[in-house]
Amino acid sequence: MDFLQLTGKSILIFGVANRKSVAWHISRVLCDAGAKCVYVVQNDAVRQSVAKLLADEDVYVCDVERGDQIERLRDELASRGEKFHGLVHSIAFADYSEGVRPFHETSKKAFLQAIDISCFSLVAISNAMKDLLDPDASVVTVSISTTQMASESYGYMAPIKAALDSSLAFLAKSFSRFSRVRFNAVAPGLLKTSASAGIPGYVDAYLYAEQVIPRKKAVQTEEAAQVAAFLLSPRSSGINAQRIVVDAGMSINYFDRDLIERAMRP
């Protein structure tokens, strides 16, 4: 049974960097559901590094910091003469090369670069690709489970993800003037990805999350990918401008009795 109704649908996927990428896992679910995935990676070096993963796939290059490359990508995709039924935005970057600093010491340069790549890029590529999207297309970005908790290791990225979440409503509203394109986010808890491994202190936070989650097992990337595939499918047609949290119940369990007892032990 074709429950997701994705057979034969074309989905544009931004953000595959390696086998652990959220975008890669989303593409596996989509392909298993019969969709056709078209990939966009950051640069030629990434394209070469994922050549084995995407050996028989259509792969394009676009650095979303460069407006000219976004325009070039639009023209290249337009030459295919097809409409895309979905778009995956799985792009984020923060410069942690100098380690994690208190939030008030965040540099303007680092903050603006991160918001350009991690947030504004969704606006930029949605605008550029608007004529290539099917009138009922679904756009899905990857957020985080909460932007209200001041995780010191995650630093200034949480406010940037909050901006990303807020942009969903404004994109959904502005696109509604000429289409029925939907904008949503899958918002997973801590995942084991190559990108997250580069965040100072992330591993400890990940291990702690496993203790807070009621099932004592962290969210798997495949679980987030499955929710993203649902949001990309016609089965989620009634969902728009929303973020779907995938945290395996972590947010209900911060006051777990065992954790409290351990913390209060002398």
C-alpha positions as CSV (number, residue, x, y, z in Angstrom):
1,M,0.0,0.0,0.0
2,D,1.3,3.4,-1.0
3,F,0.4,5.1,2.2
4,L,2.6,8.2,1.8
5,Q,1.5,8.7,-1.8
6,L,5.0,9.7,-2.8
7,T,5.5,7.3,-5.7
8,G,6.8,9.2,-8.7
9,K,7.0,12.5,-6.8
10,S,10.2,14.6,-7.3
11,I,11.8,15.9,-4.2
12,L,14.7,18.4,-4.1
13,I,17.0,17.8,-1.2
14,F,19.6,20.3,0.2
15,G,22.2,19.3,2.7
16,V,23.5,15.8,2.2
17,A,27.1,15.8,3.4
18,N,27.7,12.2,4.4
19,R,25.9,9.0,5.4
20,K,25.0,10.4,8.8
21,S,23.3,13.5,7.4
22,V,19.7,14.1,8.3
23,A,19.1,14.9,4.6
24,W,20.6,11.5,3.6
25,H,18.3,9.6,6.0
26,I,15.3,11.6,4.7
27,S,16.2,10.7,1.1
28,R,16.4,7.0,2.0
29,V,12.8,7.0,3.4
30,L,11.6,9.0,0.4
31,C,13.3,6.6,-2.1
32,D,11.9,3.6,-0.3
33,A,8.5,5.2,-0.7
34,G,9.0,5.5,-4.4
35,A,10.0,9.2,-4.7
36,K,12.6,10.5,-7.0
37,C,15.3,12.5,-5.2
38,V,17.3,15.3,-6.7
39,Y,20.3,16.4,-4.6
40,V,22.0,19.8,-4.0
41,V,25.3,19.8,-2.1
42,Q,27.5,22.7,-0.9
43,N,30.4,22.4,-3.3
44,D,32.4,20.1,-5.6
45,A,34.5,18.8,-2.6
46,V,31.3,17.6,-1.0
47,R,30.0,16.2,-4.3
48,Q,33.2,14.1,-4.6
49,S,33.0,12.9,-1.0
50,V,29.4,11.7,-1.4
51,A,30.0,10.3,-4.9
52,K,29.6,6.7,-3.7
53,L,26.4,7.5,-1.9
54,L,24.9,9.3,-4.8
55,A,26.6,7.5,-7.7
56,D,23.5,7.1,-9.8
57,E,21.6,10.2,-8.6
58,D,21.2,13.7,-10.0
59,V,23.5,16.0,-7.9
60,Y,23.8,19.8,-8.2
61,V,26.1,22.2,-6.4
62,C,25.1,25.4,-4.7
63,D,26.7,27.4,-1.9
64,V,23.6,29.1,-0.3
65,E,25.8,32.0,0.9
66,R,26.2,33.0,-2.8
67,G,23.1,34.5,-4.5
68,D,24.6,33.9,-7.9
69,Q,24.9,30.2,-7.2
70,I,21.3,30.0,-6.1
71,E,20.2,31.7,-9.4
72,R,22.4,29.4,-11.4
73,L,20.9,26.4,-9.6
74,R,17.4,27.6,-10.4
75,D,18.3,27.9,-14.1
76,E,19.9,24.4,-14.1
77,L,16.8,22.9,-12.4
78,A,14.4,24.8,-14.7
79,S,16.1,23.2,-17.7
80,R,14.9,19.8,-16.4
81,G,11.3,20.9,-17.3
82,E,9.7,19.3,-14.2
83,K,8.0,20.4,-11.1
84,F,9.1,19.5,-7.6
85,H,6.6,18.1,-5.2
86,G,8.8,18.7,-2.2
87,L,11.9,20.5,-1.0
88,V,14.1,19.5,2.0
89,H,16.2,22.3,3.6
90,S,18.7,20.5,5.9
91,I,21.4,23.2,6.1
92,A,23.0,24.7,9.2
93,F,26.3,26.1,10.1
94,A,27.9,27.8,13.1
95,D,31.6,28.7,13.6
96,Y,32.8,27.0,16.8
97,S,36.5,27.2,15.8
98,E,37.2,29.5,18.8
99,G,35.2,27.3,21.2
100,V,31.9,28.0,22.9
101,R,31.7,31.5,24.4
102,P,29.0,33.0,26.7
103,F,26.1,34.1,24.5
104,H,26.7,37.8,25.1
105,E,30.2,37.4,23.6
106,T,28.9,36.1,20.3
107,S,30.6,38.0,17.5
108,K,28.5,39.8,14.9
109,K,30.3,38.1,12.1
110,A,29.7,34.6,13.4
111,F,26.0,35.3,14.2
112,L,25.2,36.9,10.8
113,Q,27.0,34.1,8.9
114,A,25.1,31.4,10.9
115,I,21.8,33.1,10.3
116,D,22.5,33.6,6.6
117,I,23.3,29.9,6.1
118,S,21.0,28.3,8.7
119,C,17.9,30.5,8.3
120,F,17.9,33.0,5.5
121,S,18.9,30.3,3.0
122,L,15.4,28.8,3.4
123,V,13.9,32.1,2.4
124,A,16.3,32.5,-0.5
125,I,16.0,29.1,-2.0
126,S,12.2,29.0,-1.6
127,N,11.9,32.3,-3.4
128,A,14.3,31.2,-6.2
129,M,12.5,27.8,-6.7
130,K,8.9,29.1,-6.3
131,D,8.2,28.6,-10.0
132,L,9.7,25.1,-10.0
133,L,7.5,23.9,-7.1
134,D,4.2,22.1,-7.7
135,P,1.2,24.2,-6.5
136,D,0.7,21.7,-3.7
137,A,4.3,21.2,-2.8
138,S,5.6,20.7,0.7
139,V,8.8,22.4,2.0
140,V,10.4,20.9,5.1
141,T,13.3,22.3,7.1
142,V,15.2,20.7,10.0
143,S,15.0,22.6,13.3
144,I,15.6,21.5,16.9
145,S,13.3,20.3,19.6
146,T,13.4,23.4,21.7
147,T,14.8,26.9,21.3
148,Q,13.8,28.0,24.8
149,M,16.4,26.0,26.7
150,A,19.7,27.9,27.1
151,S,22.0,25.0,26.1
152,E,25.5,26.4,26.6
153,S,27.1,23.9,24.3
154,Y,24.7,24.8,21.4
155,G,25.5,28.5,21.9
156,Y,24.0,31.1,19.6
157,M,22.4,28.5,17.2
158,A,19.2,28.2,19.3
159,P,18.1,31.8,18.6
160,I,18.9,31.3,14.9
161,K,16.8,28.1,14.9
162,A,14.0,30.2,16.5
163,A,14.2,32.6,13.6
164,L,14.0,29.6,11.2
165,D,10.9,28.4,13.0
166,S,9.3,31.8,12.9
167,S,10.0,32.2,9.1
168,L,7.7,29.2,8.4
169,A,4.6,31.2,9.2
170,F,5.7,34.1,7.0
171,L,6.7,31.9,4.1
172,A,3.4,30.0,4.3
173,K,1.5,33.2,4.3
174,S,3.3,34.9,1.4
175,F,3.3,31.7,-0.7
176,S,-0.5,31.4,-0.1
177,R,-1.0,34.4,-2.4
178,F,-0.2,32.3,-5.5
179,S,0.0,28.6,-4.4
180,R,-0.9,26.0,-1.8
181,V,2.8,25.3,-0.9
182,R,3.2,24.3,2.7
183,F,6.2,25.1,5.0
184,N,6.9,22.9,8.1
185,A,9.8,21.8,10.2
186,V,10.8,18.5,11.8
187,A,12.3,19.4,15.2
188,P,14.3,16.5,16.6
189,G,16.1,16.2,19.9
190,L,19.8,15.5,20.0
191,L,21.0,13.4,17.1
192,K,24.2,11.5,16.4
193,T,25.4,13.3,13.2
194,S,28.8,14.3,12.0
195,A,27.9,18.0,12.2
196,S,26.7,17.7,15.8
197,A,30.0,15.9,16.8
198,G,31.8,19.1,16.0
199,I,29.9,21.1,18.6
200,P,31.9,21.5,21.9
201,G,30.2,19.6,24.7
202,Y,27.6,18.0,22.4
203,V,28.6,14.4,23.3
204,D,28.0,14.9,27.0
205,A,24.7,16.6,26.2
206,Y,23.7,13.6,24.0
207,L,24.5,11.1,26.7
208,Y,22.6,13.2,29.3
209,A,19.6,13.3,26.9
210,E,19.6,9.5,26.8
211,Q,19.1,9.6,30.6
212,V,16.3,12.1,30.4
213,I,14.3,10.4,27.6
214,P,11.8,8.0,29.2
215,R,12.8,5.1,27.0
216,K,16.5,5.7,27.9
217,K,17.5,5.8,24.2
218,A,18.2,8.9,22.2
219,V,16.2,9.9,19.1
220,Q,17.4,8.1,16.0
221,T,18.0,10.1,12.8
222,E,15.7,7.6,11.0
223,E,12.9,8.6,13.3
224,A,13.3,12.3,12.4
225,A,13.6,11.3,8.7
226,Q,10.3,9.4,8.8
227,V,8.5,12.4,10.2
228,A,10.0,14.6,7.5
229,A,8.9,12.2,4.9
230,F,5.3,12.4,6.3
231,L,5.4,16.2,6.2
232,L,6.6,16.0,2.6
233,S,3.7,13.7,1.6
234,P,0.1,14.5,0.7
235,R,-0.9,12.7,3.8
236,S,0.1,15.8,5.8
237,S,-1.8,18.2,3.6
238,G,-3.6,19.8,6.6
239,I,-0.4,20.7,8.4
240,N,1.2,24.1,7.5
241,A,3.5,26.5,9.3
242,Q,4.1,24.0,12.1
243,R,7.1,22.4,13.8
244,I,6.8,18.7,14.7
245,V,8.9,17.9,17.7
246,V,10.6,14.4,17.6
247,D,12.3,14.1,21.0
248,A,11.0,10.7,22.2
249,G,9.4,12.4,25.2
250,M,12.5,14.1,26.5
251,S,10.6,17.4,27.2
252,I,8.2,15.7,29.6
253,N,10.9,14.2,31.8
254,Y,13.3,16.8,32.9
255,F,12.3,16.1,36.6
256,D,12.8,12.4,36.4
257,R,13.0,11.0,39.9
258,D,16.1,9.0,39.4
259,L,18.0,12.0,37.9
260,I,16.9,14.2,40.8
261,E,18.1,11.7,43.3
262,R,21.4,11.4,41.6
263,A,21.9,15.2,41.4
264,M,21.0,15.7,45.1
265,R,23.2,13.0,46.4
266,P,26.1,14.4,48.6
